[in-house]
Amino acid sequence: MRWVLLAVMAAFVVVAGAPGGGGVAARGQAATPAAAVATPCPATTPAEARALVERYWAEVWTAGGEAAVPALLAADELHHWGVGGDTVGHEPFAERLRTFLTAFPDFAVRVDQVVTERDLIVSRYMATATHRGVWQGIEPTGAAVEYSGINLFRIACGRIAESWGEADHAGLLRQIGALPAAPAAATPTP
């Protein structure tokens, strides 16, 4: 029965990757390296997937967090960062993580909402940090920042196989003085 289910899932990935074949989840599964190769592994329950994402935020996004990467991310994890190019694999992810945490060493995340649907987990969060190192060519300002973000994770075989990150990077850049302040919203007149 398990092999039949895996064959059906593999067929879904192949069909979903075809033109006109599916939404974000389907495109994401087709885009992940080696996603079309069915690998037998135990299914991850929604509770296990949620716990995995909670561990990701608590254990990875902190000083020394790269040590937790192999336990939580698939070896060929495809990470679509909200800024900069995509990374594939543990070391490119860990390098990007170290760069960010060097610039914002007191980075902290408060996860406000987690939604689970099949192999997809969405987390909405609020981040705080202090700009203490060079980030994207911007010298440290000492500015305290606060911004929101949303990550979508695809879970496979008990690991994060793919992630899409979107955060208010424009707001972060404004807070460290790299962008001008946002114009005030106009108040409609009656």
Phi and psi in degrees as GROMACS dihedral restraints (atoms count N, CA, C in turn):
[ dihedral_restraints ]
;  ai    aj    ak    al  type     phi  dphi    fc
    3     4     5     6     1   -60.0    20    10
    4     5     6     7     1   -41.4    20    10
    6     7     8     9     1   -66.1    20    10
    7     8     9    10     1   -36.4    20    10
    9    10    11    12     1   -63.5    20    10
   10    11    12    13     1   -44.9    20    10
   12    13    14    15     1   -61.4    20    10
   13    14    15    16     1   -43.7    20    10
   15    16    17    18     1   -64.1    20    10
   16    17    18    19     1   -39.2    20    10
   18    19    20    21     1   -64.2    20    10
   19    20    21    22     1   -40.9    20    10
   21    22    23    24     1   -64.3    20    10
   22    23    24    25     1   -43.3    20    10
   24    25    26    27     1   -63.9    20    10
   25    26    27    28     1   -41.9    20    10
   27    28    29    30     1   -62.9    20    10
   28    29    30    31     1   -41.2    20    10
   30    31    32    33     1   -62.6    20    10
   31    32    33    34     1   -39.3    20    10
   33    34    35    36     1   -60.3    20    10
   34    35    36    37     1   -44.2    20    10
   36    37    38    39     1   -61.9    20    10
   37    38    39    40     1   -43.4    20    10
   39    40    41    42     1   -65.4    20    10
   40    41    42    43     1   -46.7    20    10
   42    43    44    45     1   -66.3    20    10
   43    44    45    46     1   -41.0    20    10
   45    46    47    48     1   -64.0    20    10
   46    47    48    49     1   -29.7    20    10
   48    49    50    51     1   -78.1    20    10
   49    50    51    52     1   -11.3    20    10
   51    52    53    54     1   -72.9    20    10
   52    53    54    55     1   156.4    20    10
   54    55    56    57     1   -52.9    20    10
   55    56    57    58     1   131.5    20    10
   57    58    59    60     1    76.8    20    10
   58    59    60    61     1    13.1    20    10
   60    61    62    63     1   -99.9    20    10
   61    62    63    64     1    71.6    20    10
   63    64    65    66     1   104.8    20    10
   64    65    66    67     1   175.2    20    10
   66    67    68    69     1   -95.1    20    10
   67    68    69    70     1  -154.7    20    10
   69    70    71    72     1   -57.9    20    10
   70    71    72    73     1   -45.9    20    10
   72    73    74    75     1   -62.7    20    10
   73    74    75    76     1   -43.9    20    10
   75    76    77    78     1   -65.1    20    10
   76    77    78    79     1   -44.3    20    10
   78    79    80    81     1   -63.4    20    10
   79    80    81    82     1   -40.7    20    10
   81    82    83    84     1   -63.4    20    10
   82    83    84    85     1   -42.6    20    10
   84    85    86    87     1   -65.2    20    10
   85    86    87    88     1   -39.4    20    10
   87    88    89    90     1   -70.9    20    10
   88    89    90    91     1   -27.0    20    10
   90    91    92    93     1   -82.0    20    10
   91    92    93    94     1   -21.3    20    10
   93    94    95    96     1   -70.6    20    10
   94    95    96    97     1   133.5    20    10
   96    97    98    99     1   -54.9    20    10
   97    98    99   100     1   135.0    20    10
   99   100   101   102     1    62.9    20    10
  100   101   102   103     1    17.9    20    10
  102   103   104   105     1   -67.1    20    10
  103   104   105   106     1   -27.9    20    10
  105   106   107   108     1   -78.6    20    10
  106   107   108   109     1    -8.9    20    10
  108   109   110   111     1   -88.6    20    10
  109   110   111   112     1   115.5    20    10
  111   112   113   114     1   -74.0    20    10
  112   113   114   115     1   121.5    20    10
  114   115   116   117     1  -117.5    20    10
  115   116   117   118     1   120.9    20    10
  117   118   119   120     1   -65.0    20    10
  118   119   120   121     1   127.3    20    10
  120   121   122   123     1  -157.3    20    10
  121   122   123   124     1   157.4    20    10
  123   124   125   126     1   -67.1    20    10
  124   125   126   127     1   144.2    20    10
  126   127   128   129     1   -66.5    20    10
  127   128   129   130     1   144.9    20    10
  129   130   131   132     1   -94.9    20    10
  130   131   132   133     1   124.5    20    10
  132   133   134   135     1   -73.2    20    10
  133   134   135   136     1   160.1    20    10
  135   136   137   138     1   -56.8    20    10
  136   137   138   139     1   -38.2    20    10
  138   139   140   141     1   -66.1    20    10
  139   140   141   142     1   -40.3    20    10
  141   142   143   144     1   -66.7    20    10
  142   143   144   145     1   -40.2    20    10
  144   145   146   147     1   -64.0    20    10
  145   146   147   148     1   -43.3    20    10
  147   148   149   150     1   -61.9    20    10
  148   149   150   151     1   -44.6    20    10
  150   151   152   153     1   -62.6    20    10
  151   152   153   154     1   -37.0    20    10
  153   154   155   156     1   -61.8    20    10
  154   155   156   157     1   -46.0    20    10
  156   157   158   159     1   -66.9    20    10
  157   158   159   160     1   -39.6    20    10
  159   160   161   162     1   -62.7    20    10
  160   161   162   163     1   -39.4    20    10
  162   163   164   165     1   -65.1    20    10
  163   164   165   166     1   -38.6    20    10
  165   166   167   168     1   -54.6    20    10
  166   167   168   169     1   -50.5    20    10
  168   169   170   171     1   -68.2    20    10
  169   170   171   172     1   -39.5    20    10
  171   172   173   174     1   -77.4    20    10
  172   173   174   175     1   -36.2    20    10
  174   175   176   177     1  -102.4    20    10
  175   176   177   178     1   -30.1    20    10
  177   178   179   180     1   -86.8    20    10
  178   179   180   181     1   -46.1    20    10
  180   181   182   183     1   -86.9    20    10
  181   182   183   184     1    56.5    20    10
  183   184   185   186     1  -152.7    20    10
  184   185   186   187     1   164.3    20    10
  186   187   188   189     1   -52.2    20    10
  187   188   189   190     1   130.8    20    10
  189   190   191   192     1    77.5    20    10
  190   191   192   193     1     9.3    20    10
  192   193   194   195     1   -62.3    20    10
  193   194   195   196     1   -20.5    20    10
  195   196   197   198     1   -61.8    20    10
  196   197   198   199     1   -22.4    20    10
  198   199   200   201     1   -65.9    20    10
  199   200   201   202     1   -26.7    20    10
  201   202   203   204     1   -85.0    20    10
  202   203   204   205     1   -13.3    20    10
  204   205   206   207     1   -56.0    20    10
  205   206   207   208     1   -49.8    20    10
  207   208   209   210     1   -60.5    20    10
  208   209   210   211     1   -29.2    20    10
  210   211   212   213     1   -77.7    20    10
  211   212   213   214     1   -21.9    20    10
  213   214   215   216     1  -112.7    20    10
  214   215   216   217     1   -28.9    20    10
  216   217   218   219     1  -108.1    20    10
  217   218   219   220     1   141.9    20    10
  219   220   221   222     1   -61.9    20    10
  220   221   222   223     1   152.4    20    10
  222   223   224   225     1   -58.3    20    10
  223   224   225   226     1   -30.5    20    10
  225   226   227   228     1  -111.6    20    10
  226   227   228   229     1    32.3    20    10
  228   229   230   231     1   -55.2    20    10
  229   230   231   232     1   130.4    20    10
  231   232   233   234     1   -99.4    20    10
  232   233   234   235     1   116.8    20    10
  234   235   236   237     1  -113.4    20    10
  235   236   237   238     1   116.3    20    10
  237   238   239   240     1   -94.2    20    10
  238   239   240   241     1    96.3    20    10
  240   241   242   243     1   -72.2    20    10
  241   242   243   244     1   152.2    20    10
  243   244   245   246     1   -70.4    20    10
  244   245   246   247     1   -19.7    20    10
  246   247   248   249     1  -141.8    20    10
  247   248   249   250     1   139.0    20    10
  249   250   251   252     1    84.9    20    10
  250   251   252   253     1   176.3    20    10
  252   253   254   255     1   -79.0    20    10
  253   254   255   256     1   172.7    20    10
  255   256   257   258     1   -71.9    20    10
  256   257   258   259     1   156.7    20    10
  258   259   260   261     1  -125.4    20    10
  259   260   261   262     1   152.9    20    10
  261   262   263   264     1  -129.6    20    10
  262   263   264   265     1   123.0    20    10
  264   265   266   267     1    99.6    20    10
  265   266   267   268     1   168.1    20    10
  267   268   269   270     1   -64.8    20    10
  268   269   270   271     1   -51.5    20    10
  270   271   272   273     1   -65.6    20    10
  271   272   273   274     1   -45.1    20    10
  273   274   275   276     1   -61.0    20    10
  274   275   276   277     1   -37.9    20    10
  276   277   278   279     1   -63.0    20    10
  277   278   279   280     1   -48.9    20    10
  279   280   281   282     1   -62.2    20    10
  280   281   282   283     1   -36.9    20    10
  282   283   284   285     1   -63.5    20    10
  283   284   285   286     1   -45.2    20    10
  285   286   287   288     1   -64.3    20    10
  286   287   288   289     1   -40.7    20    10
  288   289   290   291     1   -60.6    20    10
  289   290   291   292     1   -48.0    20    10
  291   292   293   294     1   -59.6    20    10
  292   293   294   295     1   -42.6    20    10
  294   295   296   297     1   -59.3    20    10
  295   296   297   298     1   -46.4    20    10
  297   298   299   300     1   -66.7    20    10
  298   299   300   301     1   -45.2    20    10
  300   301   302   303     1   -72.0    20    10
  301   302   303   304     1   -21.0    20    10
  303   304   305   306     1   -70.6    20    10
  304   305   306   307     1   -39.1    20    10
  306   307   308   309     1   -74.4    20    10
  307   308   309   310     1   -32.3    20    10
  309   310   311   312     1  -130.4    20    10
  310   311   312   313     1    71.9    20    10
  312   313   314   315     1   -66.8    20    10
  313   314   315   316     1   -21.2    20    10
  315   316   317   318     1  -101.0    20    10
  316   317   318   319     1    22.8    20    10
  318   319   320   321     1   -52.2    20    10
  319   320   321   322     1   133.1    20    10
  321   322   323   324     1  -140.4    20    10
  322   323   324   325     1   144.3    20    10
  324   325   326   327     1  -122.0    20    10
  325   326   327   328     1   135.2    20    10
  327   328   329   330     1  -114.2    20    10
  328   329   330   331     1   112.1    20    10
  330   331   332   333     1   -80.9    20    10
  331   332   333   334     1   120.9    20    10
  333   334   335   336     1   -96.2    20    10
  334   335   336   337     1   -24.8    20    10
  336   337   338   339     1  -157.3    20    10
  337   338   339   340     1   140.7    20    10
  339   340   341   342     1  -132.6    20    10
  340   341   342   343     1   130.0    20    10
  342   343   344   345     1  -125.2    20    10
  343   344   345   346     1   133.4    20    10
  345   346   347   348     1  -117.8    20    10
  346   347   348   349     1   132.5    20    10
  348   349   350   351     1  -144.0    20    10
  349   350   351   352     1   112.1    20    10
  351   352   353   354     1    51.3    20    10
  352   353   354   355     1  -118.8    20    10
  354   355   356   357     1   -94.1    20    10
  355   356   357   358     1    10.9    20    10
  357   358   359   360     1  -111.0    20    10
  358   359   360   361     1   136.7    20    10
  360   361   362   363     1  -127.5    20    10
  361   362   363   364     1   131.9    20    10
  363   364   365   366     1  -113.6    20    10
  364   365   366   367     1   132.9    20    10
  366   367   368   369     1  -125.3    20    10
  367   368   369   370     1   132.9    20    10
  369   370   371   372     1  -107.5    20    10
  370   371   372   373     1   131.8    20    10
  372   373   374   375     1  -140.1    20    10
  373   374   375   376     1   166.8    20    10
  375   376   377   378     1  -122.8    20    10
  376   377   378   379     1   130.3    20    10
  378   379   380   381     1  -114.5    20    10
  379   380   381   382     1   145.3    20    10
  381   382   383   384     1  -131.4    20    10
  382   383   384   385     1   150.9    20    10
  384   385   386   387     1  -171.4    20    10
  385   386   387   388     1   171.9    20    10
  387   388   389   390     1  -123.3    20    10
  388   389   390   391     1   131.1    20    10
  390   391   392   393     1   -77.8    20    10
  391   392   393   394     1    98.3    20    10
  393   394   395   396     1  -117.2    20    10
  394   395   396   397     1    -0.8    20    10
  396   397   398   399     1  -143.8    20    10
  397   398   399   400     1   168.6    20    10
  399   400   401   402     1   -64.2    20    10
  400   401   402   403     1   132.0    20    10
  402   403   404   405     1  -137.9    20    10
  403   404   405   406     1   123.7    20    10
  405   406   407   408     1    50.0    20    10
  406   407   408   409     1    41.7    20    10
  408   409   410   411     1    78.6    20    10
  409   410   411   412     1     4.1    20    10
  411   412   413   414     1   -98.5    20    10
  412   413   414   415     1   119.9    20    10
  414   415   416   417     1   -62.2    20    10
  415   416   417   418     1   153.1    20    10
  417   418   419   420     1   -58.9    20    10
  418   419   420   421     1   139.6    20    10
  420   421   422   423     1  -113.2    20    10
  421   422   423   424     1   -17.0    20    10
  423   424   425   426     1    76.3    20    10
  424   425   426   427     1     4.9    20    10
  426   427   428   429     1   -73.9    20    10
  427   428   429   430     1   136.9    20    10
  429   430   431   432     1   -81.5    20    10
  430   431   432   433     1   135.3    20    10
  432   433   434   435     1  -124.3    20    10
  433   434   435   436     1   154.1    20    10
  435   436   437   438     1  -145.7    20    10
  436   437   438   439     1   128.4    20    10
  438   439   440   441     1  -151.5    20    10
  439   440   441   442     1   161.2    20    10
  441   442   443   444     1  -105.6    20    10
  442   443   444   445     1   162.4    20    10
  444   445   446   447     1  -161.1    20    10
  445   446   447   448     1   166.3    20    10
  447   448   449   450     1  -137.4    20    10
  448   449   450   451     1   132.8    20    10
  450   451   452   453     1  -121.5    20    10
  451   452   453   454     1   139.9    20    10
  453   454   455   456     1  -112.0    20    10
  454   455   456   457     1   126.4    20    10
  456   457   458   459     1  -116.3    20    10
  457   458   459   460     1   139.4    20    10
  459   460   461   462     1  -109.1    20    10
  460   461   462   463     1   126.2    20    10
  462   463   464   465     1  -103.2    20    10
  463   464   465   466     1   134.8    20    10
  465   466   467   468     1  -145.2    20    10
  466   467   468   469     1   133.1    20    10
  468   469   470   471     1    54.4    20    10
  469   470   471   472     1    37.9    20    10
  471   472   473   474     1    75.4    20    10
  472   473   474   475     1    13.2    20    10
  474   475   476   477     1  -132.9    20    10
  475   476   477   478     1   161.1    20    10
  477   478   479   480     1   -77.2    20    10
  478   479   480   481     1   116.7    20    10
  480   481   482   483     1   -94.7    20    10
  481   482   483   484     1   -28.3    20    10
  483   484   485   486     1  -156.5    20    10
  484   485   486   487     1   147.2    20    10
  486   487   488   489     1  -145.2    20    10
  487   488   489   490     1   139.7    20    10
  489   490   491   492     1  -116.8    20    10
  490   491   492   493     1   123.7    20    10
  492   493   494   495     1  -114.5    20    10
  493   494   495   496     1   132.2    20    10
  495   496   497   498     1  -133.8    20    10
  496   497   498   499     1   124.0    20    10
  498   499   500   501     1  -137.7    20    10
  499   500   501   502     1   166.2    20    10
  501   502   503   504     1   -79.2    20    10
  502   503   504   505     1    70.0    20    10
  504   505   506   507     1   -67.7    20    10
  505   506   507   508     1   -31.0    20    10
  507   508   509   510     1   -63.6    20    10
  508   509   510   511     1   -42.0    20    10
  510   511   512   513     1   -63.6    20    10
  511   512   513   514     1   -40.7    20    10
  513   514   515   516     1   -61.8    20    10
  514   515   516   517     1   -46.3    20    10
  516   517   518   519     1   -62.8    20    10
  517   518   519   520     1   -37.4    20    10
  519   520   521   522     1   -63.2    20    10
  520   521   522   523     1   -41.4    20    10
  522   523   524   525     1   -67.9    20    10
  523   524   525   526     1   -25.3    20    10
  525   526   527   528     1  -100.0    20    10
  526   527   528   529     1    10.0    20    10
  528   529   530   531     1    80.6    20    10
  529   530   531   532     1    10.8    20    10
  531   532   533   534     1   -84.9    20    10
  532   533   534   535     1   -15.6    20    10
  534   535   536   537     1  -130.8    20    10
  535   536   537   538     1   150.2    20    10
  537   538   539   540     1   -66.5    20    10
  538   539   540   541     1   157.0    20    10
  540   541   542   543     1   -58.8    20    10
  541   542   543   544     1   147.0    20    10
  543   544   545   546     1   -65.9    20    10
  544   545   546   547     1   141.1    20    10
  546   547   548   549     1   -64.3    20    10
  547   548   549   550     1   145.4    20    10
  549   550   551   552     1   -66.8    20    10
  550   551   552   553     1   142.8    20    10
  552   553   554   555     1   -68.3    20    10
  553   554   555   556     1   136.1    20    10
  555   556   557   558     1   -72.8    20    10
  556   557   558   559     1   139.5    20    10
  558   559   560   561     1   -93.0    20    10
  559   560   561   562     1   121.4    20    10
  561   562   563   564     1   -63.4    20    10
  562   563   564   565     1   142.8    20    10
  564   565   566   567     1  -103.9    20    10
  565   566   567   568     1   143.3    20    10
